[in-house]
């Protein structure tokens, strides 16, 4: 039986970029590792730590915000951080589709308020807040926690470091994502049990092969380890 205690992994879209749907569960704080440019409707690609092949491709309005805040030289952006969220009021034509927007940036002296064109003949006021000192570090520690126990410890430190509800909510969203990543799924537990009960290596290998499409890469690695612990490398 599939574990239904946390279904957030089922709503992550299959996409080659950070998608607003990924942020339904809460905002995400990301740290830039590399910026690349190309032609087309999405000319700027912002790669970030742990992007898993889904970099941030900011829309025109968010590109204007980034250039205003961090400057036009994209080679100077790596190491800087931003908090992104799902804005449900973003439209595509007449339809409300939601979109990725920036709420906070590091490496700015103070909050920024700027009026930017969003559609032809229409402007909107954007307020970008300064990312609090330490938030990027706490977020990185949460994302890199290797065990549930370590995750709980670093989340507790982050949560106690501030009384600001918005910052706490951002830490909680990161904590929930990492908890889901670290917790073995019911499917993985089932396959591990089957391998441990398999009468021989051939039957265990068949279970291993059959599980590949049902598990994500991290779970496949755990299942391979369970096989290797009992029968040696597959």
Secondary structure per residue as TSV (DSSP state, phi and psi in degrees):
chain	resnum	aa	ss	phi	psi
A	1	X	-	360.0	138.0
A	2	X	-	-79.0	135.3
A	3	X	-	-66.7	125.7
A	4	X	-	-113.3	15.1
A	5	X	S	-74.4	-18.8
A	6	X	-	-147.7	107.0
A	7	X	-	-102.5	11.6
A	8	X	G	-63.0	-31.3
A	9	X	G	-64.5	-20.0
A	10	X	G	-81.3	-9.6
A	11	X	G	-108.2	4.7
A	12	X	-	-73.5	120.5
A	13	X	-	-72.0	150.3
A	14	X	-	-82.4	103.4
A	15	X	-	-148.4	159.3
A	16	X	S	-96.3	11.8
A	17	X	B	-152.0	163.0
A	18	X	-	-59.2	127.6
A	19	X	-	-118.4	147.1
A	20	X	G	-56.6	-32.6
A	21	X	G	-63.9	-26.9
A	22	X	G	-66.1	-19.4
A	23	X	G	-104.2	11.1
A	24	X	T	-59.9	-36.0
A	25	X	T	-75.5	-9.0
A	26	X	-	144.8	170.4
A	27	X	-	-68.8	165.7
A	28	X	E	-133.6	133.8
A	29	X	E	-100.7	123.9
A	30	X	E	-124.2	148.4
A	31	X	E	-115.8	125.3
A	32	X	E	-69.0	135.4
A	33	X	E	-111.4	-30.2
A	34	X	E	-163.2	148.5
A	35	X	E	-124.9	133.4
A	36	X	E	-129.8	161.1
A	37	X	E	-133.5	152.6
A	38	X	-	-153.7	-177.2
A	39	X	S	-91.9	171.9
A	40	X	S	107.9	-171.6
A	41	X	S	-73.1	-21.4
A	42	X	-	-123.8	76.3
A	43	X	-	-76.0	-15.0
A	44	X	E	-116.8	129.2
A	45	X	E	-119.1	122.5
A	46	X	E	-105.9	108.5
A	47	X	E	-85.8	145.6
A	48	X	E	-142.4	163.9
A	49	X	T	-58.7	127.0
A	50	X	T	70.4	29.2
A	51	X	-	-74.9	-12.5
A	52	X	T	52.8	39.3
A	53	X	T	78.0	9.8
A	54	X	-	-122.1	74.5
A	55	X	B	-68.1	168.5
A	56	X	B	-90.5	124.6
A	57	X	-	-114.8	89.4
A	58	X	-	-65.5	145.0
A	59	X	-	-70.7	174.1
A	60	X	H	-56.0	-45.2
A	61	X	H	-62.7	-43.4
A	62	X	H	-71.4	-30.3
A	63	X	H	-63.9	-40.1
A	64	X	H	-61.9	-40.9
A	65	X	H	-61.6	-45.8
A	66	X	H	-65.1	-42.4
A	67	X	H	-65.8	-39.9
A	68	X	H	-63.0	-43.0
A	69	X	H	-81.7	-42.1
A	70	X	H	-109.5	-6.7
A	71	X	-	95.7	165.9
A	72	X	S	-80.3	-13.1
A	73	X	-	-88.1	101.9
A	74	X	G	-65.1	-18.2
A	75	X	G	-70.8	-12.7
A	76	X	G	-96.3	-0.3
A	77	X	T	-82.2	-32.8
A	78	X	T	-54.1	139.0
A	79	X	T	94.8	-14.7
A	80	X	-	-92.8	158.0
A	81	X	E	-126.5	155.7
A	82	X	E	-144.2	154.6
A	83	X	E	-109.2	125.7
A	84	X	E	-115.0	155.3
A	85	X	E	-148.3	168.0
A	86	X	E	-90.2	114.2
A	87	X	E	-94.9	106.5
A	88	X	T	-70.4	-9.9
A	89	X	T	-90.6	1.3
A	90	X	-	-70.8	134.6
A	91	X	E	-109.9	150.5
A	92	X	E	-122.7	104.8
A	93	X	T	68.1	-125.2
A	94	X	T	-94.1	-5.3
A	95	X	E	-94.7	138.9
A	96	X	E	-81.1	115.9
A	97	X	-	-119.0	-15.2
A	98	X	-	81.0	156.3
A	99	X	E	-164.0	161.2
A	100	X	E	-81.1	126.4
A	101	X	E	-129.7	156.9
A	102	X	E	-99.1	132.0
A	103	X	E	-109.6	-30.7
A	104	X	E	-137.9	149.9
A	105	X	E	-137.4	142.6
A	106	X	S	-84.6	172.5
A	107	X	S	59.7	36.7
A	108	X	-	-127.5	145.9
A	109	X	S	-72.1	-30.8
A	110	X	S	-157.2	173.8
A	111	X	-	-59.7	150.0
A	112	X	E	-117.2	133.3
A	113	X	E	-123.1	126.2
A	114	X	E	-146.8	140.4
A	115	X	E	-95.4	121.2
A	116	X	E	-128.4	147.3
A	117	X	E	-68.8	131.0
A	118	X	E	-110.5	-32.6
A	119	X	E	-141.8	171.4
A	120	X	T	-59.9	120.3
A	121	X	T	79.8	5.5
A	122	X	E	-131.4	132.4
A	123	X	E	-117.7	159.2
A	124	X	E	-138.3	146.6
A	125	X	E	-87.1	123.7
A	126	X	E	-109.3	134.3
A	127	X	E	-115.7	119.3
A	128	X	E	-110.1	120.6
A	129	X	E	-88.9	153.5
A	130	X	E	-73.7	126.8
A	131	X	-	-68.8	124.4
A	132	X	-	-60.6	145.4
A	133	X	T	-57.2	133.1
A	134	X	T	93.9	-17.7
A	135	X	H	-63.4	-43.1
A	136	X	H	-63.9	-39.0
A	137	X	H	-67.6	-43.8
A	138	X	H	-61.3	-43.4
A	139	X	H	-62.2	-43.4
A	140	X	H	-61.3	-39.7
A	141	X	H	-66.8	-38.6
A	142	X	H	-64.0	-46.0
A	143	X	H	-66.4	-27.3
A	144	X	H	-98.2	-1.8
A	145	X	-	-56.9	130.5
A	146	X	-	-94.8	-11.8
A	147	X	S	-138.4	160.4
A	148	X	H	-61.1	-38.3
A	149	X	H	-64.3	-44.8
A	150	X	H	-65.0	-37.3
A	151	X	H	-63.3	-46.1
A	152	X	H	-61.1	-38.4
A	153	X	H	-66.0	-48.0
A	154	X	H	-70.7	-34.9
A	155	X	H	-64.2	-40.6
A	156	X	H	-60.4	-41.5
A	157	X	H	-64.8	-43.1
A	158	X	H	-64.5	-44.4
A	159	X	H	-64.1	-40.8
A	160	X	H	-76.6	-13.9
A	161	X	T	-75.8	-11.4
A	162	X	-	-145.9	155.6
A	163	X	-	-111.8	6.1
A	164	X	-	-76.5	122.2
A	165	X	H	-62.5	-36.9
A	166	X	H	-66.1	-43.2
A	167	X	H	-66.4	-41.6
A	168	X	H	-62.9	-39.7
A	169	X	H	-63.9	-37.9
A	170	X	H	-65.5	-42.8
A	171	X	H	-63.4	-39.3
A	172	X	H	-65.0	-39.2
A	173	X	H	-62.9	-41.9
A	174	X	H	-66.3	-39.8
A	175	X	H	-61.3	-44.5
A	176	X	H	-63.5	-41.2
A	177	X	H	-62.2	-45.5
A	178	X	H	-69.0	-35.1
A	179	X	H	-59.4	-44.4
A	180	X	H	-64.1	-36.8
A	181	X	H	-68.5	-36.7
A	182	X	H	-83.5	-29.6
A	183	X	S	-74.0	125.9
A	184	X	-	-65.8	137.5
A	185	X	-	-74.1	163.1
A	186	X	H	-62.6	-34.5
A	187	X	H	-63.2	-44.5
A	188	X	H	-62.6	-45.1
A	189	X	H	-59.6	-38.9
A	190	X	H	-63.6	-47.0
A	191	X	H	-66.7	-38.1
A	192	X	H	-62.2	-43.3
A	193	X	H	-62.4	-40.7
A	194	X	H	-64.7	-40.3
A	195	X	H	-66.8	-40.5
A	196	X	H	-66.6	-24.7
A	197	X	H	-97.5	-5.8
A	198	X	-	-62.8	136.4
A	199	X	S	-71.9	-21.5
A	200	X	S	-154.8	171.7
A	201	X	H	-65.8	-34.3
A	202	X	H	-63.9	-44.2
A	203	X	H	-69.0	-35.6
A	204	X	H	-66.2	-38.3
A	205	X	H	-64.8	-36.8
A	206	X	H	-64.7	-39.1
A	207	X	H	-64.1	-42.3
A	208	X	H	-60.0	-45.8
A	209	X	H	-64.8	-41.6
A	210	X	H	-68.8	-20.2
A	211	X	H	-88.2	-11.4
A	212	X	T	-58.6	-42.9
A	213	X	T	-77.6	-18.5
A	214	X	T	-87.5	-17.6
A	215	X	S	-113.7	152.7
A	216	X	-	-79.7	169.3
A	217	X	H	-55.9	-40.4
A	218	X	H	-65.5	-39.9
A	219	X	H	-69.4	-36.5
A	220	X	H	-60.4	-40.8
A	221	X	H	-63.1	-39.6
A	222	X	H	-65.8	-39.5
A	223	X	H	-68.2	-39.9
A	224	X	H	-58.9	-39.4
A	225	X	H	-65.6	-40.1
A	226	X	H	-62.2	-39.8
A	227	X	H	-65.5	-46.7
A	228	X	H	-64.2	-35.7
A	229	X	H	-62.3	-30.5
A	230	X	H	-97.5	-40.2
A	231	X	H	-119.4	-3.9
A	232	X	-	93.2	176.4
A	233	X	-	-60.5	140.8
A	234	X	-	-69.8	360.0
